[in-house]
Amino acid sequence: MNDKQPAEQGDKPTATHSGEAPWTSGEIDRRVRRNRRLSDAEMRRLSDADMLREQILTLIEEHERKTVAARALAGDPNPTDADPLEYVQEIAEHYAQRDHRPTYLDQLADELTLDDVRTLRLAGEAAQAVTPRVIMRAAEGGKQPREIAAEIGLTESRVYGVLREERRKGHEAEQGATGDQQ
């Protein structure tokens, strides 16, 4: 990566934890936000590198807490700069890595409530229902099917199929509207 290109959060492994797949920046961020503290006994069992990592995470956590508190006191309506889809994106990212994270589903089951799962299921249904419209708008905006496929996580042939189907529906709707006026 050159100096002029910003790193995209969550797409590159940025740290490792002994015995696990590399952590992404999203995982590091989540660990910081969990206010996770190791006991003194746990800290003594860590290697020097792990100890340094834990100390860095603690410092980041403290800085973030102070910054959020200062912004909240100053009247900032969103002092954490929370992205409403951030947690859903983290779930998707981790699920995509499930072959390298065999305990992820158990961890997720411990974190989510029944209401959380219901909300995610409905959001998934909404995403599936809106996908053809998002694809059409992207194509109408000049994106090529290959680009759309790469960004949305579908095959190029599936994107072409969606475009054909949506154009057919649009053509049928126009024919119906024209027939109604005559």
Salt bridges, closest charged atoms under 4 A:
GLU27 OE2 - HIS94 ND1 3.65
GLU27 OE2 - ARG101 NH1 2.17
ASP29 OD2 - ARG33 NH2 1.96
ASP50 OD1 - ARG53 NH1 2.71
GLU54 OE2 - ARG31 NH2 2.70
GLU54 OE1 - ARG36 NH1 3.39
GLU54 OE2 - ARG53 NH2 3.43
GLU61 OE2 - ARG37 NH2 3.23
GLU61 OE2 - ARG65 NH1 2.83
GLU64 OE1 - ARG33 NE 3.99
ASP76 OD2 - ARG71 NH2 2.78
ASP81 OD1 - ARG71 NH2 2.74
GLU86 OE2 - ARG33 NH2 2.80
GLU90 OE1 - ARG30 NH1 3.02
GLU111 OE2 - ARG34 NH2 2.87
GLU151 OE2 - LYS143 NZ 2.36
GLU156 OE1 - ARG146 NE 3.42
GLU165 OE2 - ARG168 NH2 2.29
GLU166 OE2 - LYS169 NZ 3.42
GLU172 OE2 - ARG168 NH1 2.47
